[in-house]
Amino acid sequence: MAIITNKRSVMTLYSGAVDILSHRVRIVLAEKGVSYEVVNIEARGKPEDLFDLNPYGTVPTLVDRELALYEPNIITEYLDERFPHPPLMPVYPVARAKARLIIYRFDREWGPLIRKLETGKAADVRTAAKELGTYISQLVPVFNSSPYFMGDEFTLVDCCIAPVLWRLPTWGISSNFSAAETKAINKYAERVFQRDSFQASLTEAEQELRKLARAETA
């Protein structure tokens, strides 16, 4: 953890324009209604001050006064505790532990596949798309059972899933599902996408990702 002096008067997020983990944090910030500044970071030519804040030079990195945080789940739970309304984690310890475990599994199982989809060779991309599609298909019963992943309330788990579902057409995964699976996934996804916080979280580049994917499949 870096102890720094934030030269900005408001919270600052170092974010990638299409970075999926940055998107997760932006959803939480929008859900909480937090005012913040964005420093857009490109994969190349990262500024030196980012490495001063975060020894790994990764995004997202959040700066709040004298605190710098740079792991997405630490950032999102910090925001949920710092701005308690609306709450994005279940109240009871068992349910909170289950939510953390679900997020951990998403990151551990989906994370390597997403990295291949974004940077891998063609053969790796096809394999990763198939595997990620299988994981998402397994969630269909959950999508059918309640409005959001943990029940009736929108939580940090939904904040993790939503950026992935937004990118499915870009990765060519949407066509891999059965009609029943597509219906369930789309119903859940559109419910999340229509939230004001999700719309506010989107960068222009992320909006273009979806437009381009639709144009290619039209």
N, C-alpha and C positions, 0 to 999 in steps of 0.2 A: 504494500500500500504506500502510495506516495503522499507525503505531506507537503503541500504547495500553497502558494498564494495565488488565488484566482484573480487575474486582472480584470475580468469581466464582472459586471454587477449582477448577472443572472446565471443560472445554471447553464453549463456548456456541454454539448454532446459532440464528440468527435465520431463521425458517422460515415459509412460508405453509402453512396447513392443507391446501389442495388445490393448491398451486403445484407444477407438474410438475418444475421444476428442483430445488426443495427436496426433493422426493421422491427424486430421484436421489441426492442427498447423504445422505439418511437411510438409504437402502439400504446405501451404503458404510460409514457409521458402524456400522450393525447388523452388517454382514458382518465388520467388524474387532472387534466386541465392545467398542467404545469407550463409556465412561461420559460423558454430556454432558447439559447442560441445554438446554431449548428455550425460546426466546422467540417466541411466536406473533405474527405480524405480519399485520394486516389491510391491505387495499389502501388504505383511507383511515385517516387518523389515525396515521401511522407515528411512532414515538417519536423524539425528537431524538437520542438516543444512537446510533440506527442511522445517522444521517447523519454523526455524529462518526466512526463506524467506516468508513463506506462513502459516498463523496461522491454516489453515485447513489441511495442509499436503497433498493437492491434486495435481494431475497432470492433465493437463500440467501446469508447472510453468516456466516462462521465466525470465532470468536474463540478463539485458543489462546494463553493467557498474553499476551505482548506483540505478538502477530501477529493482524492482521485480514485475511481473504481474502474476496473477494466475486465471483468468477467460478466457476461450478460445475465446470468442467473443471480449473481451477487447484486448487480445493478438493479434488476427488476424487483428483487425482494427489498432492497434498500428503499426504492421509490415507494413501494407499497407500505412500508412502515413509516417513512418520512411524511407521506401524504395518505393518511388512512382512509380517506373517502374518495371514491367508492372502494371498498376492500376488494382485492383481487386474489386473496387466498382464503380458503375455508377457515371458519372460526375454530373448529375443534382440532386438537393435536393429531388425532389419527387421520382425519381427512387432509390436514396440511401435509403430513408425512406421505400420504398416498399421492398427493399432487406433486410433491418434490420428486418422488420416485418415478412418476410418469414422465416428467420433464427430463430427468436423468436418462431414462431409457430412450426417449426421443433423440436426445443429443448423442448418446452412445451408438444407437443403431442407425439413425437417419443421418447423423452428421457426416460420417465418412462417405456415404452415398451421395449426399448433396455436393460435397467437395469434388467428387468424380464427375458429377453432372455439370459442374461449373468449369472445371479445368482439365478433365480427363481426355484421353484419346477416344476415338469413335467407338471402338469395341467396349471400352470401359463404361462409356456413357450409356450404351444400350443395356449392358448388364445392370448398371446402377438404376436405370429407369425401371427395369423390370422388378428389381428387388424392392425399390421404394414403393412402386405400385402395389406390390403384395402386402407390404406393411400397412398401407393406407386402406386397402380392401378389408383388412382384419378389423379396422375401426368402424366399419359400417354399422354393426349392431349398436355401438355407442352413439353414433350419429342419429340413429333411428329412435333411441330410447329417451332422449331429453334435448332441450333446446341447445345446451352447451355441454362441453365435455364432462364437467364434474356435476352436472345437474341443471338447475334452473338459472344459475348465476354465471356470468362471464368471469373467467379467472385467468391467471397467468398461464395455465395450460392452453387455453384458447389463443393467447397471445403468441405461443410457440407454434401452434399448428397453422394459424392463419397465413403467415408469410410463405409457408411451404405450399399450401393449397393455391395461393395466388400465382405461384410460379409453375404449377403443374402443366398448363398449356405450353409454356415456354420450353419445358423439358420434354414435351411430347408424351406425357404420361396419361393425359386425360382420356385418350382413345383406348387405353388398355383395360378399362373397366366394363363390366356388364351393364346393361341398361338399368337394372335395379340398383347396382352400386353407384352408378353415375347420378341417379336421382337422389340417393341419400347423401352422397358427398356434396353435390351441388346445393341441396337444400340447407345443409349445415353451413357450407362456405358462404352462400349468399346472405344468410342471416348475420354472419360475422362481418362480411364485406360491407354491409349496409350500415353498420354502426358508424356514428360520426367520428369516433376515435380512429377507426381503421382508415376511413377516407382521409382524415387529417394527417395520418402517419405516412401516406404515400408520397414518395418523391416523384418528380417529373419522369425520371428514368424508370422508376417502377411502373408508373402508369403506361409508359411507352412499351415496356416489356409485354404487357397484357394486350395492348393494341396490335403489336406486331404479330404476336402469336395468333390472335383472332384473324388477322388479315391473311396469314399463311395457310390457315385451315379453311378459309372461306371458299 
